[in-house]
Amino acid sequence: MRTRPLPHALAGAALVIVALTGLTACSTVGSGNPVASDANVSGAPLDATSEMTNLCEQMIAQALPTEAAQALAEASGYVIRIGTLEGEQQALTKDIQENRFTLDITGGVVTGCIVG
């Protein structure tokens, strides 16, 4: 098993914590009431697809490294796969999984994301 030097492991953990903290800070107001957003101005709870779309947008906007994106997805109960890596299409199945993100990775960070 390959291990990482401690500074790299700590940096990766810090990215995950920052990402999760930001997500938590944005996700609720008061006692669990959903936050209205551009996609959800009614204040009604977001469905899983809307939540996943928001996570996709967050991964891209924050240019999350692959490992941080994977940790964020897993912490939220989702899985990832890599659709393109450095502009090269990866072999994928055509099935749609409602709990999966397909990521485009360039320079080690998320540059594209789709749900399914």
A tleap script that builds the chain and sets N, CA, C and O, in Angstrom:
source leaprc.protein.ff14SB
mol = sequence {
  NMET ARG THR ARG PRO LEU PRO HIE ALA LEU
  ALA GLY ALA ALA LEU VAL ILE VAL ALA LEU
  THR GLY LEU THR ALA CYS SER THR VAL GLY
  SER GLY ASN PRO VAL ALA SER ASP ALA ASN
  VAL SER GLY ALA PRO LEU ASP ALA THR SER
  GLU MET THR ASN LEU CYS GLU GLN MET ILE
  ALA GLN ALA LEU PRO THR GLU ALA ALA GLN
  ALA LEU ALA GLU ALA SER GLY TYR VAL ILE
  ARG ILE GLY THR LEU GLU GLY GLU GLN GLN
  ALA LEU THR LYS ASP ILE GLN GLU ASN ARG
  PHE THR LEU ASP ILE THR GLY GLY VAL VAL
  THR GLY CYS ILE VAL CGLY
}
set mol.1.N position { 0.833 -1.172 0.000 }
set mol.1.CA position { 0.000 0.000 0.000 }
set mol.1.C position { 0.885 1.245 0.000 }
set mol.1.O position { 1.833 1.335 0.780 }
set mol.2.N position { 0.587 2.177 -0.847 }
set mol.2.CA position { 1.343 3.409 -0.965 }
set mol.2.C position { 0.827 4.409 0.062 }
set mol.2.O position { -0.381 4.602 0.196 }
set mol.3.N position { 1.737 5.037 0.777 }
set mol.3.CA position { 1.334 6.059 1.732 }
set mol.3.C position { 1.820 7.409 1.270 }
set mol.3.O position { 2.796 7.510 0.527 }
set mol.4.N position { 1.142 8.439 1.709 }
set mol.4.CA position { 1.505 9.800 1.347 }
set mol.4.C position { 2.304 10.423 2.476 }
set mol.4.O position { 2.118 10.084 3.645 }
set mol.5.N position { 3.189 11.329 2.122 }
set mol.5.CA position { 3.852 12.084 3.182 }
set mol.5.C position { 2.809 12.846 3.988 }
set mol.5.O position { 1.785 13.267 3.449 }
set mol.6.N position { 3.067 13.020 5.261 }
set mol.6.CA position { 2.118 13.662 6.163 }
set mol.6.C position { 1.635 15.025 5.676 }
set mol.6.O position { 0.436 15.287 5.769 }
set mol.7.N position { 2.501 15.920 5.156 }
set mol.7.CA position { 1.984 17.213 4.694 }
set mol.7.C position { 0.945 17.085 3.588 }
set mol.7.O position { -0.015 17.855 3.551 }
set mol.8.N position { 1.124 16.118 2.682 }
set mol.8.CA position { 0.148 15.927 1.599 }
set mol.8.C position { -1.164 15.401 2.149 }
set mol.8.O position { -2.237 15.837 1.729 }
set mol.9.N position { -1.086 14.463 3.088 }
set mol.9.CA position { -2.300 13.906 3.687 }
set mol.9.C position { -3.051 14.992 4.447 }
set mol.9.O position { -4.276 15.074 4.367 }
set mol.10.N position { -2.317 15.831 5.188 }
set mol.10.CA position { -2.963 16.909 5.934 }
set mol.10.C position { -3.581 17.938 5.006 }
set mol.10.O position { -4.671 18.444 5.275 }
set mol.11.N position { -2.897 18.251 3.920 }
set mol.11.CA position { -3.437 19.210 2.954 }
set mol.11.C position { -4.729 18.676 2.347 }
set mol.11.O position { -5.701 19.418 2.201 }
set mol.12.N position { -4.743 17.389 1.991 }
set mol.12.CA position { -5.956 16.780 1.429 }
set mol.12.C position { -7.096 16.800 2.429 }
set mol.12.O position { -8.236 17.106 2.076 }
set mol.13.N position { -6.788 16.474 3.683 }
set mol.13.CA position { -7.815 16.490 4.727 }
set mol.13.C position { -8.338 17.905 4.936 }
set mol.13.O position { -9.537 18.101 5.132 }
set mol.14.N position { -7.444 18.892 4.896 }
set mol.14.CA position { -7.858 20.285 5.074 }
set mol.14.C position { -8.804 20.717 3.953 }
set mol.14.O position { -9.786 21.415 4.206 }
set mol.15.N position { -8.514 20.308 2.721 }
set mol.15.CA position { -9.393 20.659 1.597 }
set mol.15.C position { -10.788 20.085 1.794 }
set mol.15.O position { -11.787 20.758 1.538 }
set mol.16.N position { -10.851 18.835 2.250 }
set mol.16.CA position { -12.139 18.190 2.470 }
set mol.16.C position { -12.902 18.925 3.565 }
set mol.16.O position { -14.102 19.170 3.434 }
set mol.17.N position { -12.212 19.276 4.641 }
set mol.17.CA position { -12.868 19.966 5.746 }
set mol.17.C position { -13.393 21.322 5.285 }
set mol.17.O position { -14.521 21.693 5.610 }
set mol.18.N position { -12.587 22.060 4.536 }
set mol.18.CA position { -13.016 23.363 4.036 }
set mol.18.C position { -14.226 23.203 3.118 }
set mol.18.O position { -15.185 23.969 3.212 }
set mol.19.N position { -14.181 22.215 2.236 }
set mol.19.CA position { -15.297 21.996 1.317 }
set mol.19.C position { -16.561 21.624 2.076 }
set mol.19.O position { -17.638 22.145 1.785 }
set mol.20.N position { -16.436 20.724 3.049 }
set mol.20.CA position { -17.605 20.306 3.807 }
set mol.20.C position { -18.123 21.433 4.694 }
set mol.20.O position { -19.334 21.581 4.858 }
set mol.21.N position { -17.234 22.218 5.260 }
set mol.21.CA position { -17.653 23.345 6.084 }
set mol.21.C position { -18.420 24.351 5.243 }
set mol.21.O position { -19.466 24.848 5.661 }
set mol.22.N position { -17.902 24.649 4.061 }
set mol.22.CA position { -18.593 25.578 3.168 }
set mol.22.C position { -19.955 25.053 2.774 }
set mol.22.O position { -20.926 25.807 2.724 }
set mol.23.N position { -20.031 23.753 2.491 }
set mol.23.CA position { -21.299 23.152 2.107 }
set mol.23.C position { -22.282 23.202 3.259 }
set mol.23.O position { -23.453 23.529 3.064 }
set mol.24.N position { -21.818 22.882 4.461 }
set mol.24.CA position { -22.682 22.909 5.630 }
set mol.24.C position { -23.159 24.316 5.915 }
set mol.24.O position { -24.331 24.522 6.229 }
set mol.25.N position { -22.268 25.288 5.810 }
set mol.25.CA position { -22.634 26.671 6.083 }
set mol.25.C position { -23.674 27.176 5.095 }
set mol.25.O position { -24.492 28.025 5.448 }
set mol.26.N position { -23.663 26.681 3.883 }
set mol.26.CA position { -24.592 27.146 2.857 }
set mol.26.C position { -25.893 26.361 2.830 }
set mol.26.O position { -26.866 26.796 2.214 }
set mol.27.N position { -25.923 25.206 3.491 }
set mol.27.CA position { -27.046 24.311 3.277 }
set mol.27.C position { -28.239 24.546 4.177 }
set mol.27.O position { -29.353 24.171 3.811 }
set mol.28.N position { -28.056 25.154 5.343 }
set mol.28.CA position { -29.189 25.326 6.238 }
set mol.28.C position { -29.159 26.683 6.908 }
set mol.28.O position { -28.121 27.337 7.007 }
set mol.29.N position { -30.328 27.081 7.360 }
set mol.29.CA position { -30.469 28.301 8.138 }
set mol.29.C position { -31.275 27.933 9.368 }
set mol.29.O position { -32.275 27.224 9.261 }
set mol.30.N position { -30.860 28.398 10.521 }
set mol.30.CA position { -31.626 28.140 11.737 }
set mol.30.C position { -31.696 26.661 12.050 }
set mol.30.O position { -30.670 25.983 12.095 }
set mol.31.N position { -32.898 26.156 12.266 }
set mol.31.CA position { -33.070 24.776 12.709 }
set mol.31.C position { -33.370 23.850 11.545 }
set mol.31.O position { -34.392 23.164 11.545 }
set mol.32.N position { -32.502 23.825 10.565 }
set mol.32.CA position { -32.654 22.879 9.479 }
set mol.32.C position { -33.525 23.334 8.344 }
set mol.32.O position { -33.861 22.526 7.478 }
set mol.33.N position { -33.907 24.587 8.306 }
set mol.33.CA position { -34.702 25.073 7.186 }
set mol.33.C position { -33.828 25.199 5.958 }
set mol.33.O position { -32.708 25.702 6.056 }
set mol.34.N position { -34.303 24.758 4.804 }
set mol.34.CA position { -33.491 24.867 3.594 }
set mol.34.C position { -33.283 26.330 3.212 }
set mol.34.O position { -34.135 27.180 3.467 }
set mol.35.N position { -32.161 26.599 2.610 }
set mol.35.CA position { -31.843 27.942 2.138 }
set mol.35.C position { -32.393 28.103 0.737 }
set mol.35.O position { -32.219 27.221 -0.104 }
set mol.36.N position { -33.049 29.206 0.478 }
set mol.36.CA position { -33.506 29.484 -0.879 }
set mol.36.C position { -32.300 29.850 -1.723 }
set mol.36.O position { -31.429 30.595 -1.273 }
set mol.37.N position { -32.241 29.345 -2.916 }
set mol.37.CA position { -31.158 29.667 -3.832 }
set mol.37.C position { -31.775 30.037 -5.164 }
set mol.37.O position { -32.996 30.010 -5.318 }
set mol.38.N position { -30.930 30.386 -6.136 }
set mol.38.CA position { -31.457 30.703 -7.458 }
set mol.38.C position { -32.274 29.543 -8.006 }
set mol.38.O position { -33.278 29.752 -8.688 }
set mol.39.N position { -31.846 28.320 -7.708 }
set mol.39.CA position { -32.536 27.147 -8.225 }
set mol.39.C position { -33.733 26.773 -7.354 }
set mol.39.O position { -34.563 25.962 -7.764 }
set mol.40.N position { -33.835 27.361 -6.145 }
set mol.40.CA position { -34.867 26.957 -5.222 }
set mol.40.C position { -35.387 28.170 -4.454 }
set mol.40.O position { -35.207 28.252 -3.239 }
set mol.41.N position { -36.024 29.105 -5.139 }
set mol.41.CA position { -36.488 30.333 -4.504 }
set mol.41.C position { -37.733 30.121 -3.649 }
set mol.41.O position { -38.107 31.011 -2.886 }
set mol.42.N position { -38.374 28.977 -3.758 }
set mol.42.CA position { -39.580 28.728 -2.979 }
set mol.42.C position { -39.274 28.389 -1.531 }
set mol.42.O position { -40.156 28.495 -0.679 }
set mol.43.N position { -38.031 27.979 -1.227 }
set mol.43.CA position { -37.686 27.571 0.125 }
set mol.43.C position { -38.044 26.128 0.399 }
set mol.43.O position { -37.797 25.639 1.502 }
set mol.44.N position { -38.622 25.421 -0.575 }
set mol.44.CA position { -38.956 24.017 -0.397 }
set mol.44.C position { -37.672 23.193 -0.353 }
set mol.44.O position { -36.666 23.585 -0.946 }
set mol.45.N position { -37.696 22.048 0.348 }
set mol.45.CA position { -36.495 21.222 0.402 }
set mol.45.C position { -36.042 20.829 -1.006 }
set mol.45.O position { -36.862 20.572 -1.888 }
set mol.46.N position { -34.733 20.788 -1.195 }
set mol.46.CA position { -34.173 20.384 -2.484 }
set mol.46.C position { -34.310 18.883 -2.655 }
set mol.46.O position { -34.145 18.134 -1.692 }
set mol.47.N position { -34.607 18.434 -3.854 }
set mol.47.CA position { -34.585 17.001 -4.094 }
set mol.47.C position { -33.138 16.594 -4.347 }
set mol.47.O position { -32.261 17.448 -4.482 }
set mol.48.N position { -32.892 15.287 -4.411 }
set mol.48.CA position { -31.520 14.787 -4.561 }
set mol.48.C position { -30.860 15.314 -5.826 }
set mol.48.O position { -29.669 15.624 -5.807 }
set mol.49.N position { -31.603 15.425 -6.926 }
set mol.49.CA position { -31.013 15.906 -8.171 }
set mol.49.C position { -30.561 17.349 -8.024 }
set mol.49.O position { -29.476 17.698 -8.489 }
set mol.50.N position { -31.364 18.199 -7.387 }
set mol.50.CA position { -30.970 19.589 -7.172 }
set mol.50.C position { -29.753 19.672 -6.264 }
set mol.50.O position { -28.851 20.473 -6.509 }
set mol.51.N position { -29.718 18.859 -5.229 }
set mol.51.CA position { -28.567 18.826 -4.319 }
set mol.51.C position { -27.314 18.417 -5.084 }
set mol.51.O position { -26.251 19.015 -4.917 }
set mol.52.N position { -27.444 17.404 -5.914 }
set mol.52.CA position { -26.292 16.937 -6.683 }
set mol.52.C position { -25.850 17.992 -7.688 }
set mol.52.O position { -24.651 18.188 -7.889 }
set mol.53.N position { -26.800 18.672 -8.320 }
set mol.53.CA position { -26.449 19.735 -9.259 }
set mol.53.C position { -25.681 20.835 -8.534 }
set mol.53.O position { -24.698 21.356 -9.060 }
set mol.54.N position { -26.122 21.186 -7.341 }
set mol.54.CA position { -25.420 22.194 -6.551 }
set mol.54.C position { -24.012 21.728 -6.186 }
set mol.54.O position { -23.067 22.516 -6.229 }
set mol.55.N position { -23.868 20.450 -5.826 }
set mol.55.CA position { -22.535 19.918 -5.516 }
set mol.55.C position { -21.643 19.948 -6.749 }
set mol.55.O position { -20.460 20.273 -6.647 }
set mol.56.N position { -22.197 19.611 -7.921 }
set mol.56.CA position { -21.432 19.683 -9.176 }
set mol.56.C position { -20.912 21.102 -9.382 }
set mol.56.O position { -19.732 21.311 -9.662 }
set mol.57.N position { -21.800 22.059 -9.241 }
set mol.57.CA position { -21.412 23.459 -9.440 }
set mol.57.C position { -20.341 23.876 -8.441 }
set mol.57.O position { -19.425 24.624 -8.783 }
set mol.58.N position { -20.456 23.395 -7.208 }
set mol.58.CA position { -19.467 23.714 -6.181 }
set mol.58.C position { -18.102 23.115 -6.534 }
set mol.58.O position { -17.079 23.787 -6.405 }
set mol.59.N position { -18.086 21.869 -6.973 }
set mol.59.CA position { -16.817 21.220 -7.330 }
set mol.59.C position { -16.100 21.984 -8.437 }
set mol.59.O position { -14.881 22.149 -8.400 }
set mol.60.N position { -16.864 22.446 -9.418 }
set mol.60.CA position { -16.278 23.188 -10.547 }
set mol.60.C position { -15.836 24.580 -10.086 }
set mol.60.O position { -14.713 24.996 -10.374 }
set mol.61.N position { -16.699 25.294 -9.382 }
set mol.61.CA position { -16.398 26.664 -8.957 }
set mol.61.C position { -15.176 26.720 -8.054 }
set mol.61.O position { -14.382 27.658 -8.133 }
set mol.62.N position { -15.025 25.717 -7.196 }
set mol.62.CA position { -13.893 25.697 -6.278 }
set mol.62.C position { -12.679 24.994 -6.874 }
set mol.62.O position { -11.634 24.896 -6.231 }
set mol.63.N position { -12.823 24.501 -8.121 }
set mol.63.CA position { -11.739 23.756 -8.774 }
set mol.63.C position { -11.156 22.727 -7.810 }
set mol.63.O position { -9.948 22.685 -7.575 }
set mol.64.N position { -12.041 21.899 -7.256 }
set mol.64.CA position { -11.602 20.912 -6.271 }
set mol.64.C position { -10.658 19.894 -6.895 }
set mol.64.O position { -10.896 19.436 -8.012 }
set mol.65.N position { -9.600 19.537 -6.193 }
set mol.65.CA position { -8.762 18.428 -6.641 }
set mol.65.C position { -9.600 17.144 -6.647 }
set mol.65.O position { -10.583 17.036 -5.914 }
set mol.66.N position { -9.212 16.194 -7.462 }
set mol.66.CA position { -9.974 14.952 -7.617 }
set mol.66.C position { -10.284 14.297 -6.277 }
set mol.66.O position { -11.425 13.912 -6.022 }
set mol.67.N position { -9.273 14.168 -5.421 }
set mol.67.CA position { -9.476 13.487 -4.135 }
set mol.67.C position { -10.444 14.248 -3.236 }
set mol.67.O position { -11.244 13.629 -2.535 }
set mol.68.N position { -10.386 15.565 -3.243 }
set mol.68.CA position { -11.315 16.363 -2.436 }
set mol.68.C position { -12.734 16.232 -2.973 }
set mol.68.O position { -13.684 16.158 -2.194 }
set mol.69.N position { -12.890 16.202 -4.293 }
set mol.69.CA position { -14.213 16.023 -4.898 }
set mol.69.C position { -14.780 14.660 -4.538 }
set mol.69.O position { -15.967 14.533 -4.239 }
set mol.70.N position { -13.933 13.647 -4.568 }
set mol.70.CA position { -14.381 12.310 -4.202 }
set mol.70.C position { -14.796 12.264 -2.735 }
set mol.70.O position { -15.826 11.678 -2.401 }
set mol.71.N position { -14.015 12.869 -1.868 }
set mol.71.CA position { -14.351 12.884 -0.444 }
set mol.71.C position { -15.658 13.634 -0.195 }
set mol.71.O position { -16.482 13.196 0.608 }
set mol.72.N position { -15.849 14.756 -0.875 }
set mol.72.CA position { -17.084 15.531 -0.738 }
set mol.72.C position { -18.274 14.707 -1.207 }
set mol.72.O position { -19.301 14.657 -0.529 }
set mol.73.N position { -18.146 14.063 -2.359 }
set mol.73.CA position { -19.235 13.236 -2.887 }
set mol.73.C position { -19.561 12.093 -1.923 }
set mol.73.O position { -20.730 11.853 -1.619 }
set mol.74.N position { -18.540 11.396 -1.448 }
set mol.74.CA position { -18.767 10.269 -0.545 }
set mol.74.C position { -19.384 10.714 0.777 }
set mol.74.O position { -20.257 10.036 1.319 }
set mol.75.N position { -18.929 11.856 1.294 }
set mol.75.CA position { -19.492 12.372 2.545 }
set mol.75.C position { -20.969 12.729 2.387 }
set mol.75.O position { -21.716 12.741 3.366 }
set mol.76.N position { -21.386 13.019 1.165 }
set mol.76.CA position { -22.770 13.361 0.874 }
set mol.76.C position { -23.578 12.151 0.420 }
set mol.76.O position { -24.764 12.277 0.112 }
set mol.77.N position { -22.942 10.976 0.376 }
set mol.77.CA position { -23.636 9.745 0.010 }
set mol.77.C position { -23.634 9.430 -1.472 }
set mol.77.O position { -24.456 8.641 -1.937 }
set mol.78.N position { -22.718 10.039 -2.227 }
set mol.78.CA position { -22.660 9.844 -3.667 }
set mol.78.C position { -21.317 9.228 -4.075 }
set mol.78.O position { -20.392 9.129 -3.268 }
set mol.79.N position { -21.231 8.820 -5.338 }
set mol.79.CA position { -20.000 8.269 -5.896 }
set mol.79.C position { -19.601 9.077 -7.126 }
set mol.79.O position { -20.414 9.793 -7.710 }
set mol.80.N position { -18.337 8.945 -7.504 }
set mol.80.CA position { -17.858 9.636 -8.701 }
set mol.80.C position { -17.239 8.645 -9.663 }
set mol.80.O position { -16.861 7.534 -9.291 }
set mol.81.N position { -17.145 9.072 -10.900 }
set mol.81.CA position { -16.323 8.401 -11.899 }
set mol.81.C position { -15.715 9.495 -12.764 }
set mol.81.O position { -16.227 10.613 -12.822 }
set mol.82.N position { -14.628 9.164 -13.428 }
set mol.82.CA position { -13.934 10.136 -14.262 }
set mol.82.C position { -14.385 9.945 -15.705 }
set mol.82.O position { -14.204 8.874 -16.285 }
set mol.83.N position { -14.978 11.001 -16.283 }
set mol.83.CA position { -15.448 10.955 -17.667 }
set mol.83.C position { -14.342 11.308 -18.639 }
set mol.83.O position { -14.140 10.618 -19.638 }
set mol.84.N position { -13.623 12.388 -18.346 }
set mol.84.CA position { -12.455 12.750 -19.149 }
set mol.84.C position { -11.321 13.086 -18.200 }
set mol.84.O position { -11.523 13.693 -17.149 }
set mol.85.N position { -10.133 12.680 -18.593 }
set mol.85.CA position { -8.928 12.932 -17.813 }
set mol.85.C position { -7.925 13.600 -18.720 }
set mol.85.O position { -7.449 13.005 -19.688 }
set mol.86.N position { -7.604 14.850 -18.399 }
set mol.86.CA position { -6.672 15.650 -19.205 }
set mol.86.C position { -7.121 15.692 -20.670 }
set mol.86.O position { -6.303 15.596 -21.585 }
set mol.87.N position { -8.439 15.838 -20.874 }
set mol.87.CA position { -8.999 15.957 -22.217 }
set mol.87.C position { -9.201 14.640 -22.939 }
set mol.87.O position { -9.682 14.623 -24.072 }
set mol.88.N position { -8.839 13.532 -22.299 }
set mol.88.CA position { -8.959 12.211 -22.925 }
set mol.88.C position { -10.184 11.490 -22.369 }
set mol.88.O position { -10.278 11.252 -21.165 }
set mol.89.N position { -11.130 11.141 -23.260 }
set mol.89.CA position { -12.344 10.438 -22.857 }
set mol.89.C position { -11.990 9.087 -22.259 }
set mol.89.O position { -11.190 8.342 -22.824 }
set mol.90.N position { -12.586 8.772 -21.117 }
set mol.90.CA position { -12.375 7.494 -20.452 }
set mol.90.C position { -13.497 6.525 -20.849 }
set mol.90.O position { -14.587 6.946 -21.237 }
set mol.91.N position { -13.214 5.245 -20.745 }
set mol.91.CA position { -14.226 4.231 -21.044 }
set mol.91.C position { -15.307 4.286 -19.965 }
set mol.91.O position { -15.011 4.180 -18.775 }
set mol.92.N position { -16.556 4.453 -20.387 }
set mol.92.CA position { -17.677 4.560 -19.456 }
set mol.92.C position { -18.805 3.648 -19.883 }
set mol.92.O position { -18.911 3.272 -21.051 }
set mol.93.N position { -19.645 3.297 -18.929 }
set mol.93.CA position { -20.869 2.567 -19.238 }
set mol.93.C position { -21.957 3.586 -19.557 }
set mol.93.O position { -21.835 4.760 -19.208 }
set mol.94.N position { -23.017 3.137 -20.217 }
set mol.94.CA position { -24.107 4.046 -20.586 }
set mol.94.C position { -25.223 4.076 -19.547 }
set mol.94.O position { -26.207 4.798 -19.707 }
set mol.95.N position { -25.069 3.292 -18.483 }
set mol.95.CA position { -26.115 3.283 -17.462 }
set mol.95.C position { -26.147 4.607 -16.713 }
set mol.95.O position { -25.138 5.303 -16.601 }
set mol.96.N position { -27.317 4.935 -16.209 }
set mol.96.CA position { -27.479 6.150 -15.420 }
set mol.96.C position { -27.696 5.728 -13.976 }
set mol.96.O position { -28.579 4.925 -13.675 }
set mol.97.N position { -26.882 6.278 -13.093 }
set mol.97.CA position { -27.032 6.014 -11.668 }
set mol.97.C position { -27.340 7.341 -10.994 }
set mol.97.O position { -26.591 8.309 -11.122 }
set mol.98.N position { -28.433 7.368 -10.286 }
set mol.98.CA position { -28.907 8.618 -9.689 }
set mol.98.C position { -27.997 9.144 -8.594 }
set mol.98.O position { -28.132 10.300 -8.193 }
set mol.99.N position { -27.079 8.335 -8.101 }
set mol.99.CA position { -26.201 8.768 -7.006 }
set mol.99.C position { -24.759 8.981 -7.472 }
set mol.99.O position { -23.833 8.928 -6.663 }
set mol.100.N position { -24.564 9.222 -8.771 }
set mol.100.CA position { -23.201 9.288 -9.308 }
set mol.100.C position { -22.937 10.598 -10.035 }
set mol.100.O position { -23.795 11.129 -10.740 }
set mol.101.N position { -21.712 11.107 -9.839 }
set mol.101.CA position { -21.196 12.238 -10.596 }
set mol.101.C position { -20.214 11.706 -11.623 }
set mol.101.O position { -19.441 10.797 -11.320 }
set mol.102.N position { -20.229 12.248 -12.823 }
set mol.102.CA position { -19.206 11.974 -13.824 }
set mol.102.C position { -18.406 13.264 -13.973 }
set mol.102.O position { -18.934 14.303 -14.370 }
set mol.103.N position { -17.116 13.170 -13.644 }
set mol.103.CA position { -16.269 14.353 -13.586 }
set mol.103.C position { -15.314 14.445 -14.764 }
set mol.103.O position { -14.858 13.432 -15.294 }
set mol.104.N position { -15.019 15.680 -15.165 }
set mol.104.CA position { -13.942 15.976 -16.100 }
set mol.104.C position { -12.812 16.544 -15.258 }
set mol.104.O position { -13.011 17.486 -14.491 }
set mol.105.N position { -11.625 15.969 -15.405 }
set mol.105.CA position { -10.477 16.384 -14.608 }
set mol.105.C position { -9.395 16.921 -15.544 }
set mol.105.O position { -8.979 16.242 -16.483 }
set mol.106.N position { -8.948 18.138 -15.279 }
set mol.106.CA position { -7.853 18.751 -16.030 }
set mol.106.C position { -6.906 19.385 -15.021 }
set mol.106.O position { -7.332 20.146 -14.152 }
set mol.107.N position { -5.629 19.071 -15.138 }
set mol.107.CA position { -4.658 19.617 -14.200 }
set mol.107.C position { -4.892 19.164 -12.770 }
set mol.107.O position { -4.497 19.847 -11.825 }
set mol.108.N position { -5.535 18.012 -12.609 }
set mol.108.CA position { -5.779 17.471 -11.273 }
set mol.108.C position { -6.980 18.042 -10.555 }
set mol.108.O position { -7.225 17.700 -9.399 }
set mol.109.N position { -7.755 18.928 -11.230 }
set mol.109.CA position { -8.930 19.528 -10.582 }
set mol.109.C position { -10.178 19.308 -11.442 }
set mol.109.O position { -10.088 19.048 -12.641 }
set mol.110.N position { -11.327 19.419 -10.805 }
set mol.110.CA position { -12.605 19.245 -11.488 }
set mol.110.C position { -12.881 20.443 -12.377 }
set mol.110.O position { -12.914 21.582 -11.911 }
set mol.111.N position { -13.083 20.175 -13.672 }
set mol.111.CA position { -13.412 21.236 -14.630 }
set mol.111.C position { -14.786 21.039 -15.247 }
set mol.111.O position { -15.297 21.928 -15.929 }
set mol.112.N position { -15.381 19.892 -15.014 }
set mol.112.CA position { -16.715 19.594 -15.524 }
set mol.112.C position { -17.350 18.526 -14.657 }
set mol.112.O position { -16.659 17.714 -14.042 }
set mol.113.N position { -18.680 18.537 -14.616 }
set mol.113.CA position { -19.378 17.583 -13.751 }
set mol.113.C position { -20.812 17.422 -14.269 }
set mol.113.O position { -21.483 18.405 -14.583 }
set mol.114.N position { -21.267 16.177 -14.351 }
set mol.114.CA position { -22.672 15.916 -14.665 }
set mol.114.C position { -23.204 14.880 -13.686 }
set mol.114.O position { -22.451 14.056 -13.167 }
set mol.115.N position { -24.477 14.930 -13.446 }
set mol.115.CA position { -25.145 13.991 -12.554 }
set mol.115.C position { -25.622 12.797 -13.349 }
set mol.115.O position { -26.173 12.959 -14.439 }
set mol.116.N position { -25.424 11.614 -12.832 }
set mol.116.CA position { -25.898 10.399 -13.480 }
set mol.116.C position { -24.794 9.580 -13.922 }
set mol.116.O position { -25.008 8.511 -14.493 }
savepdb mol mol.pdb
quit
